[in-house]
Amino acid sequence: MMHFTGKIVGGKVLIEKNQSKAARLLEKALSSKESESLFIVRTGVPQEILGKAYLAGVGNLQRDDAKAERWLLEASAHGRVDATAQLGFRYLGVVESDIPVNIEKGIEFVRKAAEAGHAQAQMLMGSLYSVGTPPLFKSGVLAADWYYRAGVSFLKMGKKDMALACVQGIQELSSKQGLSVPNGFLADKLLKMIYIGSTQ
């Protein structure tokens, strides 16, 4: 998270440790026409940092979901996957926030993040298909596929416990939800990857 920012004055770097003031300086810098040509601004990183700082209310910076949404939308537009996922979680109402719930928008953002490899978004897509959250239809096949993708992503992050939760998600599609899951073998494939380390 953002704890300080700096500015160059007379060839010297001055560091600002007041989070509220740092946020105002960063907002001012990002809003200036000159900032559009800077590579770092085009990456979306500063926008994502600012958005997440407003989500959390860091230090003396007050939580402000409206500002968080604004900056996370900009970061998402620059391809920042976690910013996209965080917006999707909030639009779906999965994470408590003052950002208004908008299911269709939430699914759009979560799907975009999931397709870019965001493990939590992939797992959520599995859950959404398992219950058929409108406008998505209930599908054991698609739910299993998303749970499997999430499990693989979690394994790449070293999170075996989360990969096991994805196995459980696949198994429960037929056992608890009564869905047809012709690709249920993905649970066994994922278990093999977890315990044996095989990616086959």
N, C-alpha and C positions, 0 to 999 in steps of 0.2 A: 504494500500500500504506500501511498504518498505520505511521506513524513516531512519532506522539505523540498524546496525548489530553489533555484538560484537565478541570478541575473548578473550580467557583466556590466560593470560601471567603471569607466576609466581604466580598462584593462585588468581589473580585479574581479574575481568571482565572489559575489555576496550570497551567502546561503540564508534562506528564510526558513526558520523552524516552526513558525506558527502555521498550522495546517489550514486554518481558515484563510489567512492571507496568501499562503502558497496556492490554494485553490483559485482565489481571485486572480492572482498573477498568471496562473496557467490558463485560466479561462480567457483572460485578456489577450494573452499571447496567441492562443488558438483562434481567437476571433479576428485577429488582425489579418489584413490582406497579405502581408509579407510572409506569414507563417505557411500559407498554402504551398509555397515553393520549397519548403524544407522537407527533406526526405523523411525525417522522424515523424512529422505530422501526417504524411501520406501513408504511414504504416498503421495508423490508428492506435498505436501504443499509448500516447499521452491521453487521448480521449477515453480509452479503456481505464487507465489508471484513475482519471478524474471521475468517471462514472462509478467505478467501484468504491472510490473514497466517499462519494455522496451516498451510495447504498449503505455503507457501514457506519458513516458518521465517525470518521477517524479523529482522534484527539479532540481539539476544540472546534472541529468542523462539524456542523449540525447535519444530521441525516436529512437528505432532500431527494425524495424519489423522483420528482419531476425533473430536477437537474440531472439525476442519475440516468433517467430514461433518455434524455436529450443526448448526453455524451456517449452512452452505450449504443444508441442508434447510429451515431457517427462512427464509432469504433466498428460496429457491425458492418456498416457500409464499406469500410476499409478492409473487411475480411477477417476481423478478429473473432475467432470461433467462440471463445468463452463469453465474450460480450453478447454474441448472438444467443448462446444458450441461456445466459442469465436473464436476458429479456424474455425469451420463450417461457422460462420457468415462472416468471412473474405474470406474464400475460395469461398463463394457464391457471394462475392462482396456486401453484405448487409451493411457491415460496411467498411468505407473507410480505406484503408491500402495499403502498398507496397507489401503485401503478394500476390503472383500471384493468380488470379481467377482460380479455378478449380471446376466446377460445380459438377461433380461426387464425388470428394473428399469432397466438401462442404456438399452435401446431406448425405454422409456417416457419417460425424462428427455430423451434426445437428440431424440426426435420432438417433444416439447413445446417444446423450445428451437428446433428447426428450424421448426416451425409459427409460432413467434413471430418468425422472421426471422434467427436466429443462423446466419451464413454457414458456419462450420465444422461446425455440427451438420447443416445442410442437405447439405453435401458428404459427411459421414459417412453420412447416410441413403442417399445415392446409392450409396456403396460397399457398405453393408449389403444393399441390394436387388440390387446387381450380383452378389454371391456367394451371396445367399439365406441370410443368417445367421438360423437358427431363433430365434424362431418366424416370421420373415419368409420369404416365398417369393422365389425368384429371379425378377426381373422387369426386363427391359430398359426397358419403358415407365416404370415408377415410378423406376428408377434415373436415367434420362435427365431425367425431370421434376425430381428433387431436385438433380441436378448443374446443371441450368439455373437453378433458383431460387438455388442457391449462387452461381453465376456472376454473376447479377444483383446479389445482395447484396454480393459482393466488389467489383463495379464501383462500387456506391454508396459503398463505403469507399475507392475509389481504388486497389484492389489488382488491377491488370490481370493480373499474373502468376498470381494465384490463379484469376481468371476463365478464363485460358487453360488452367490445369490442369483446370478443369471441362469445357471444350471437349474436351480430351483424354480425360477420363473418359467423356464421351458417345460419342466416336468409337470408343473401345476396347471398348465394350459389344458391338458386332457384330464388329469386326475381330479382337479378341483373345479375347473370351469367347463368341463365337458366339450371342449373344442376339438375339432379334427386337426391333428398335427402330423401330417405325413412326413414332415422333416424333423420329427422329434428326436431322431438320431443325433441331431446337433448337440443335445445335452450330453450324450456319451462322448462325442468328439471333443467337446469342451472339457469334460472331466479328464479325458486322456491328456489334453494339453496342460491341465492344471497339475496332474500328478506325475505324468511321465515326461512332460516337456515337449512332446511331439506337436508339430504344427500341421501334420498330415491329416 
